[in-house]
Amino acid sequence: MQHCSPTPSAFCHFDPRTLLLAATGAALCFSLVQSLALAWVCLALALVLAAAGRPPLALLLQRLAVANFFILFLWVTVPFAVPGDSLAAFGPLSVSREGVALSLSVTLKCNSILLCFLTLTADLSLPLIGYSLERLRIPVKLVFLFLFTCRYIYVIGEEWRKLQTAAKLRGFIPSTSLHTYRTLGNMLGLTVINSIDRSQRIYEAMLLRGFNGIFHTVTELKAARSDVLFAVLFFSTLVCLLAADICLKFRNV
């Protein structure tokens, strides 16, 4: 089955269900690992997948940069908030070894999970992801909620940008004043109202086209031997990681 993008990765010929299960399994495994050394192994595994998949590097780095921007706030707060052995002191504040280890662990796990998801699902379109989730027995209502959220969040954003443009054309300049707060509140309310009106029109249009709550598609999903081999190797690696983490935990007790 072909579902490759114009710049296909090495995983584009696998069944989308296999890729989604692999990414989800990796996320669960990486999040459960407690050893810092194995967190580095998780990152190494994710980097190997990225190197094999060869997703668009610029887009990959851009998305990782957004996530790491929020992780940066952990490094600003957690090392000072977690009690433990002091590594350095800045006046009344003390940087603890445990806080640094926790921040590093979260950073490694987050980047590993993102790398796996972005690499394994780089070639999957939203409709294909939705159909794959439906074939994996995910409740249909959740699948449609996911698809419509991803599709129309940009539409809602466009409604907000139209109101911003209209306000600027009328000379609106944001400031810390009651008029600004009242104007922004009115704009937010109009965005919600316009979104509700648009959703009603979309629902009526879907009913006119025979929508009955069933996911229809012409795509046929069929797992091949390569999918089974990849799944066995990948999940065996994840099980080995969890087993090693449990062994290290009991050895340190």
C-alpha positions as CSV (number, residue, x, y, z in Angstrom):
1,M,0.0,0.0,0.0
2,Q,1.4,3.4,-1.0
3,H,0.9,6.4,1.2
4,C,4.2,8.2,0.7
5,S,4.6,11.9,0.7
6,P,6.5,13.9,-2.0
7,T,9.6,13.4,0.2
8,P,9.1,9.9,1.4
9,S,10.9,8.4,4.4
10,A,12.1,4.8,4.8
11,F,9.0,3.9,6.7
12,C,6.4,5.1,4.1
13,H,5.8,1.6,2.8
14,F,4.8,0.2,6.2
15,D,1.2,-0.2,7.2
16,P,0.0,3.0,9.0
17,R,-1.4,0.9,11.8
18,T,2.1,-0.6,12.4
19,L,3.6,2.8,12.5
20,L,1.0,4.2,14.9
21,L,1.3,1.2,17.2
22,A,5.1,1.5,17.1
23,A,5.1,5.2,17.9
24,T,2.6,4.7,20.8
25,G,4.6,1.8,22.2
26,A,7.8,3.8,22.1
27,A,6.1,6.7,23.9
28,L,4.8,4.4,26.7
29,C,8.1,2.6,27.0
30,F,10.2,5.8,27.1
31,S,7.9,7.4,29.6
32,L,8.2,4.4,32.0
33,V,12.0,4.3,31.9
34,Q,13.4,5.6,35.2
35,S,17.1,5.1,34.7
36,L,19.0,8.1,33.3
37,A,21.4,5.9,31.5
38,L,18.6,4.1,29.7
39,A,17.0,7.5,28.9
40,W,20.1,8.2,26.9
41,V,19.6,4.8,25.2
42,C,16.0,5.8,24.3
43,L,17.3,9.0,22.7
44,A,19.9,7.0,20.8
45,L,17.2,4.6,19.5
46,A,15.0,7.6,18.5
47,L,18.0,9.1,16.6
48,V,18.6,5.8,14.8
49,L,15.0,5.8,13.7
50,A,15.3,9.4,12.5
51,A,18.5,8.6,10.6
52,A,16.8,5.6,9.0
53,G,13.6,7.4,8.2
54,R,15.2,10.6,7.0
55,P,12.3,13.0,7.6
56,P,12.6,16.6,6.4
57,L,15.4,17.9,8.7
58,A,14.3,21.6,8.8
59,L,10.7,20.7,9.8
60,L,11.9,18.1,12.3
61,L,14.3,20.6,14.0
62,Q,11.6,23.3,14.0
63,R,9.1,21.1,15.8
64,L,11.7,19.9,18.3
65,A,12.7,23.5,19.0
66,V,9.1,24.4,19.9
67,A,8.9,21.6,22.4
68,N,12.3,22.3,23.9
69,F,11.3,25.9,24.4
70,F,8.8,24.8,26.9
71,I,11.2,22.3,28.4
72,L,13.5,25.2,29.0
73,F,11.2,26.4,31.8
74,L,11.7,23.1,33.6
75,W,15.4,23.8,33.7
76,V,14.7,27.3,35.1
77,T,12.5,25.9,38.0
78,V,13.0,22.2,38.7
79,P,16.7,22.2,39.7
80,F,15.9,24.8,42.3
81,A,12.6,23.3,43.5
82,V,13.6,19.6,44.0
83,P,15.4,18.9,47.3
84,G,18.6,17.0,47.4
85,D,22.4,17.3,47.2
86,S,23.5,20.8,46.4
87,L,25.6,21.3,43.2
88,A,25.7,25.1,43.3
89,A,24.2,27.9,45.2
90,F,23.0,31.3,44.0
91,G,22.2,33.3,47.1
92,P,19.3,31.7,48.8
93,L,18.7,29.4,45.9
94,S,20.4,26.0,45.6
95,V,20.7,23.8,42.5
96,S,20.2,20.1,43.5
97,R,21.7,17.1,41.9
98,E,18.3,15.4,41.9
99,G,16.6,18.4,40.2
100,V,19.2,18.5,37.4
101,A,18.8,14.7,36.9
102,L,15.0,15.0,36.8
103,S,15.2,17.9,34.3
104,L,17.7,16.0,32.1
105,S,15.5,12.8,32.2
106,V,12.4,14.8,31.1
107,T,14.4,16.4,28.3
108,L,15.7,13.1,27.0
109,K,12.3,11.4,27.2
110,C,10.4,14.2,25.6
111,N,12.8,14.5,22.7
112,S,12.9,10.7,22.2
113,I,9.1,10.4,22.1
114,L,8.8,13.4,19.7
115,L,11.5,12.0,17.4
116,C,9.8,8.6,17.2
117,F,6.4,10.1,16.5
118,L,7.6,12.7,14.0
119,T,9.8,10.0,12.2
120,L,7.3,7.2,12.1
121,T,4.2,9.3,11.2
122,A,6.0,11.7,8.8
123,D,4.3,10.3,5.7
124,L,0.8,9.8,7.2
125,S,-2.0,12.3,6.3
126,L,-4.7,13.2,8.7
127,P,-7.4,11.1,6.9
128,L,-5.1,8.1,6.8
129,I,-4.4,8.4,10.5
130,G,-8.1,8.7,11.2
131,Y,-8.9,5.6,9.1
132,S,-6.0,3.7,10.8
133,L,-7.2,4.6,14.2
134,E,-10.7,3.4,13.3
135,R,-9.3,0.1,12.0
136,L,-7.4,-0.3,15.3
137,R,-10.9,-0.3,17.0
138,I,-10.6,3.2,18.5
139,P,-14.1,4.6,19.1
140,V,-15.4,6.3,16.0
141,K,-16.6,9.4,17.9
142,L,-13.0,9.9,19.2
143,V,-11.6,9.5,15.7
144,F,-14.0,12.1,14.2
145,L,-13.3,14.4,17.1
146,F,-9.6,14.1,16.4
147,L,-10.0,14.7,12.6
148,F,-12.4,17.7,13.0
149,T,-10.2,19.3,15.7
150,C,-7.1,19.0,13.5
151,R,-9.0,20.3,10.4
152,Y,-10.9,23.2,11.8
153,I,-8.6,24.6,14.4
154,Y,-7.0,26.4,11.5
155,V,-10.4,27.7,10.4
156,I,-11.1,29.1,13.9
157,G,-7.7,30.7,13.8
158,E,-8.6,32.3,10.5
159,E,-11.8,33.7,12.0
160,W,-9.6,35.3,14.8
161,R,-7.2,36.8,12.3
162,K,-10.1,38.3,10.3
163,L,-11.3,40.0,13.5
164,Q,-7.8,41.2,14.3
165,T,-7.5,42.7,10.8
166,A,-10.9,44.4,11.1
167,A,-9.9,45.9,14.5
168,K,-6.6,47.2,13.1
169,L,-8.4,48.9,10.2
170,R,-10.6,50.7,12.7
171,G,-7.5,52.0,14.5
172,F,-7.5,49.6,17.4
173,I,-4.2,49.6,19.3
174,P,-3.8,47.1,22.1
175,S,-2.8,48.4,25.5
176,T,-3.4,47.8,29.2
177,S,-6.7,49.6,29.4
178,L,-10.3,48.6,30.0
179,H,-11.2,49.4,26.4
180,T,-8.6,46.9,25.2
181,Y,-9.8,44.2,27.5
182,R,-13.4,44.8,26.5
183,T,-12.5,44.8,22.8
184,L,-10.5,41.5,23.1
185,G,-13.4,39.9,25.0
186,N,-15.8,40.9,22.2
187,M,-13.5,39.6,19.6
188,L,-13.2,36.3,21.5
189,G,-16.9,36.0,21.8
190,L,-17.4,36.7,18.1
191,T,-14.9,34.0,17.3
192,V,-16.8,31.5,19.3
193,I,-20.1,32.5,17.8
194,N,-18.8,32.4,14.2
195,S,-17.2,29.0,14.9
196,I,-20.5,27.6,16.2
197,D,-22.3,29.0,13.1
198,R,-19.7,27.5,10.8
199,S,-19.9,24.1,12.6
200,Q,-23.7,24.1,12.1
201,R,-23.3,24.8,8.4
202,I,-20.7,22.0,8.1
203,Y,-22.9,19.5,9.9
204,E,-25.8,20.3,7.6
205,A,-23.6,20.0,4.5
206,M,-22.4,16.6,5.7
207,L,-26.0,15.4,6.3
208,L,-26.8,16.5,2.7
209,R,-23.9,14.3,1.5
210,G,-25.2,11.3,3.3
211,F,-23.1,11.4,6.4
212,N,-24.2,8.7,8.9
213,G,-21.4,8.5,11.4
214,I,-19.4,5.9,9.5
215,F,-15.8,6.4,8.3
216,H,-15.8,5.8,4.5
217,T,-12.6,5.6,2.5
218,V,-11.2,4.0,-0.6
219,T,-7.9,3.1,1.1
220,E,-7.3,-0.5,1.8
221,L,-5.0,-1.4,4.7
222,K,-3.1,-4.7,4.6
223,A,-0.2,-5.7,6.7
224,A,2.8,-7.3,5.0
225,R,5.6,-9.5,6.2
226,S,7.8,-6.5,6.5
227,D,5.3,-5.0,9.0
228,V,5.3,-8.1,11.1
229,L,9.1,-8.2,11.1
230,F,9.5,-4.5,12.0
231,A,6.9,-4.8,14.7
232,V,8.6,-7.8,16.3
233,L,12.0,-6.3,16.2
234,F,10.8,-2.9,17.5
235,F,8.7,-4.1,20.3
236,S,11.3,-6.7,21.3
237,T,13.7,-3.7,21.7
238,L,11.2,-1.9,23.8
239,V,10.6,-4.9,26.1
240,C,14.4,-5.3,26.5
241,L,14.6,-1.6,27.5
242,L,11.9,-2.0,30.1
243,A,13.5,-5.3,31.4
244,A,16.9,-3.6,31.7
245,D,15.3,-0.7,33.6
246,I,13.6,-3.1,36.0
247,C,16.9,-4.9,36.6
248,L,18.7,-1.7,37.3
249,K,16.0,-0.6,39.7
250,F,16.2,-3.8,41.7
251,R,20.0,-3.8,41.7
252,N,20.1,-0.3,43.2
253,V,17.6,-1.2,45.9
